[in-house]
């Protein structure tokens, strides 16, 4: 997989943004260690998902590109697939929950995708997408359980270690595990002693339970504010990679997530979506205690005004 990630980095050169690594002296003083943030909220479409979408779609044959692509996503992968499809002149269909953040629905439509909505309480997005793919011949680009997607997401950590080579801990959000597994592969190849820790909301702890039980666990439509982690489970490809390369899994509360978003907004002047704040939430809450330089991957910044206002008005900070 590491070789695939290196190839993905070459494909992405000139297309993906080289996102900044940022610091907060206030946070360093508060925690007593150096914390580095890899800010994928400044990536195209506002999230790391652009990397996996571009890597996988750009590798399709001309015949496959003519068929068009389809995916299912709560938002960021949806935007990424529609954006990449627009760039490459390919038609795209996106299956999205009807309760997806409005900003993500609008952005996905704005890139030219056809959106098919569904009720996550009653329907399966995977089954809907598979049925449409079978009916119309679309190529399915799943949000995480795909080698090309995993390799693309792993380039986040590749860039991170190229800039900060002495990280002792790497914290990442975990939904379906594409970012976590790809980044963990990179970490163990470049810095074997760096501890890789995946972070989930307590309300969507399927990957954490899977990690510690060794058996794939699921969660049904979790009501966490971190919509990027509402995936039902890790995938058949990501789960073995997480078991092999990740050192630890931890969970944080909804209040922890709120506090992290507030800190990043008020202290760092960063707009971060709930899933992107999970790493900082683990540090601020004390769920993760480490020594030495810590790397935090901020996965995205796509948050609607209503949600952000609700979070900023909550008396946590």
C-alpha positions in Angstrom: 0.0 0.0 0.0 2.9 2.4 0.7 4.0 2.2 -2.9 0.5 3.0 -4.0 0.5 6.1 -1.8 3.7 7.3 -3.3 2.2 6.9 -6.8 -0.9 8.7 -5.6 1.2 11.7 -4.5 2.6 11.9 -8.0 -0.8 11.9 -9.6 -2.1 14.6 -7.2 0.9 17.0 -7.8 -0.5 20.1 -9.4 -4.1 19.2 -8.7 -4.4 18.9 -4.9 -3.5 21.8 -2.6 -0.3 21.5 -0.5 -2.1 22.3 2.8 -0.5 24.2 5.6 0.8 22.9 8.9 -0.2 25.3 11.7 0.7 25.8 15.4 -0.8 27.5 18.4 1.5 28.8 21.1 -1.4 29.0 23.5 -2.1 25.3 23.0 1.5 24.3 23.3 1.7 26.1 26.6 -1.6 24.6 27.8 -0.6 21.1 27.0 3.1 21.3 27.6 4.1 19.9 24.2 4.4 20.9 20.6 1.2 20.3 18.6 1.2 20.5 14.8 -2.0 20.7 12.7 -2.1 19.4 9.1 -5.0 21.6 7.9 -7.0 19.7 5.2 -9.8 22.3 5.7 -7.7 24.3 3.2 -7.8 21.4 0.7 -10.0 21.6 -2.5 -13.6 21.1 -1.6 -12.6 21.9 2.0 -11.6 18.3 3.0 -9.0 15.6 2.5 -11.5 13.6 0.5 -10.4 15.4 -2.7 -7.2 13.3 -2.6 -8.8 9.9 -2.7 -11.4 10.9 -5.2 -8.9 12.3 -7.6 -6.5 9.4 -7.3 -9.2 6.8 -7.9 -11.2 8.6 -10.7 -8.1 9.8 -12.6 -7.0 6.1 -12.9 -10.2 5.0 -14.7 -10.0 3.9 -18.3 -11.5 6.1 -20.9 -14.3 3.5 -21.3 -15.0 3.7 -17.6 -15.0 7.5 -17.6 -17.6 7.5 -20.3 -19.9 5.4 -18.1 -19.8 8.1 -15.4 -19.3 7.5 -11.6 -21.5 7.1 -8.6 -20.9 7.2 -4.9 -22.6 7.6 -1.6 -21.6 10.1 1.1 -22.8 12.4 3.9 -20.9 15.2 2.2 -17.2 15.6 1.8 -16.6 12.6 -0.4 -19.7 13.6 -2.3 -18.2 17.0 -3.0 -14.9 15.5 -3.9 -16.3 13.1 -6.4 -18.4 15.7 -8.0 -15.6 18.2 -8.1 -13.1 15.7 -9.6 -15.7 14.6 -12.1 -16.3 18.2 -13.2 -12.5 18.7 -13.6 -12.2 15.6 -15.7 -15.4 16.0 -17.7 -17.1 12.9 -16.3 -20.8 12.7 -15.2 -21.4 11.9 -11.5 -24.3 10.7 -9.4 -24.2 11.1 -5.6 -26.4 9.3 -3.1 -26.7 11.6 0.0 -28.8 11.5 3.1 -31.6 13.9 3.1 -30.4 15.3 6.4 -26.9 16.0 5.2 -25.6 19.5 6.0 -27.1 22.0 3.6 -23.7 23.5 2.8 -22.5 20.1 1.6 -25.7 19.4 -0.5 -25.4 22.8 -2.2 -21.7 22.4 -2.9 -22.1 19.0 -4.4 -24.9 20.2 -6.7 -22.8 23.2 -7.5 -20.1 21.0 -9.0 -22.6 19.5 -11.4 -23.5 16.2 -9.8 -26.9 14.6 -9.9 -28.0 14.1 -6.3 -30.2 11.2 -5.1 -31.4 11.7 -1.5 -32.5 8.9 0.8 -33.7 8.5 4.4 -30.9 7.1 6.5 -33.3 5.7 9.1 -35.1 3.6 6.5 -32.8 3.0 3.6 -29.3 1.8 2.8 -27.1 4.2 0.8 -24.9 1.3 -0.4 -27.8 -0.7 -1.8 -29.3 2.4 -3.5 -25.9 3.2 -5.2 -25.2 -0.4 -6.1 -28.7 -0.7 -7.7 -28.2 2.5 -9.7 -24.7 1.4 -10.8 -26.1 -1.9 -12.0 -29.0 -0.3 -13.8 -27.0 2.5 -15.6 -23.5 1.1 -15.7 -21.9 3.7 -13.5 -18.5 3.1 -11.9 -18.8 3.0 -8.1 -16.2 5.0 -6.2 -17.0 4.2 -2.5 -16.0 6.8 0.1 -13.3 4.6 1.9 -13.4 0.9 1.0 -11.3 1.3 -2.2 -7.6 0.9 -2.6 -7.3 4.0 -4.8 -9.2 6.1 -2.3 -7.1 4.8 0.7 -3.9 5.5 -1.2 -5.0 9.1 -2.0 -6.0 9.8 1.6 -2.6 8.5 2.7 -0.9 11.3 1.0 -2.0 13.6 3.8 0.4 11.9 6.2 3.1 11.7 3.5 3.1 15.5 3.3 2.8 15.9 7.0 5.9 13.8 7.7 7.8 15.5 4.9 7.4 18.8 6.8 7.5 17.5 10.4 9.6 14.4 10.6 9.9 14.0 14.4 6.3 13.4 15.4 5.9 11.0 18.3 2.1 10.7 18.0 -0.3 11.1 15.1 -4.0 11.7 15.8 -6.6 11.2 13.1 -10.4 11.2 12.9 -12.0 7.9 12.0 -15.2 7.3 10.0 -14.8 4.5 7.5 -11.1 4.4 8.1 -9.7 5.5 4.7 -7.7 8.4 6.1 -6.7 6.5 9.2 -5.5 3.4 7.5 -3.7 5.2 4.7 -2.0 7.6 7.1 -1.1 4.7 9.4 0.6 2.9 6.6 2.7 6.0 5.9 3.5 6.6 9.5 4.8 3.1 10.1 6.9 3.3 6.9 8.5 6.7 7.6 8.5 6.8 11.4 7.8 3.4 12.9 8.0 4.7 16.5 5.3 7.3 16.0 2.1 6.2 17.7 -1.0 6.4 15.5 -4.2 6.9 17.3 -7.7 7.0 15.7 -10.3 9.2 17.3 -14.1 8.6 17.1 -17.1 10.2 18.8 -18.5 8.1 21.7 -21.8 8.0 19.8 -20.1 6.4 16.8 -17.6 4.1 18.3 -17.8 1.1 15.9 -14.2 1.3 14.8 -13.0 1.5 18.4 -15.0 -1.6 19.4 -13.8 -3.3 16.2 -10.2 -2.5 17.0 -10.3 -3.9 20.5 -12.5 -6.9 19.8 -10.8 -7.9 16.6 -14.3 -8.4 15.1 -16.0 -5.9 12.8 -18.6 -4.0 14.7 -21.3 -1.7 13.4 -23.3 1.4 14.4 -26.7 2.3 13.1 -27.2 6.0 12.1 -25.4 7.5 15.1 -26.6 10.9 16.3 -23.2 12.6 16.6 -22.6 16.1 15.4 -19.5 14.8 13.6 -21.4 13.8 10.5 -18.3 12.6 8.7 -18.1 9.7 11.2 -21.6 8.4 10.8 -20.4 5.5 8.7 -21.9 2.1 9.8 -18.5 0.4 10.0 -15.0 0.1 8.8 -14.6 -1.5 5.4 -13.3 -4.9 4.4 -10.1 -3.2 3.2 -9.7 -0.6 5.9 -10.4 -2.8 8.9 -7.4 -5.1 8.4 -5.1 -2.1 7.8 -6.3 -0.4 11.0 -5.7 -3.6 12.9 -2.2 -3.9 11.5 -0.9 -0.3 11.5 -2.9 1.6 14.1 -1.6 1.6 17.7 -4.7 2.8 19.6 -8.3 3.9 19.3 -10.0 6.5 21.6 -13.4 8.2 21.8 -14.5 11.7 22.7 -17.8 13.1 23.9 -20.0 15.6 22.0 -19.0 18.3 24.5 -15.3 17.5 23.8 -15.9 18.1 20.1 -17.7 21.4 20.8 -14.9 22.6 23.0 -12.3 21.7 20.3 -14.2 23.6 17.6 -14.5 26.6 19.8 -10.7 26.6 20.6 -9.8 26.4 16.9 -12.2 29.2 16.0 -11.4 31.6 18.8 -7.7 30.9 19.3 -6.5 29.7 15.9 -9.0 31.5 13.7 -9.8 28.2 11.9 -13.2 27.1 10.8 -13.2 23.3 11.3 -16.1 20.8 10.9 -16.8 18.5 13.9 -15.1 15.5 12.4 -12.0 17.6 11.8 -11.8 18.6 15.5 -11.6 15.1 16.9 -7.9 15.0 17.4 -7.8 18.2 19.3 -10.8 17.1 21.3 -8.9 14.1 22.4 -5.9 16.3 23.6 -8.0 19.0 25.3 -10.1 16.4 27.2 -7.1 14.4 28.3 -8.4 11.3 26.6 -5.0 11.1 24.8 -1.9 11.9 26.9 1.4 11.9 25.1 5.0 13.2 25.3 6.9 14.8 22.5 5.6 16.5 19.3 2.0 15.6 18.4 0.5 15.7 14.9 -3.2 16.3 14.4 -4.8 15.9 11.0 -7.7 18.3 10.6 -9.8 16.5 8.1 -12.1 19.3 6.8 -13.8 22.6 7.3 -17.2 22.1 5.8 -19.6 23.3 8.5 -22.9 25.2 7.9 -23.6 28.5 9.6 -26.4 27.0 11.8 -24.2 24.2 13.2 -21.3 26.5 13.8 -23.5 29.1 15.5 -24.9 26.4 17.8 -21.5 25.2 18.8 -20.0 28.7 19.4 -22.9 29.7 21.5 -22.6 26.6 23.8 -20.9 27.6 27.1 -18.0 25.2 26.8 -15.1 27.5 26.0 
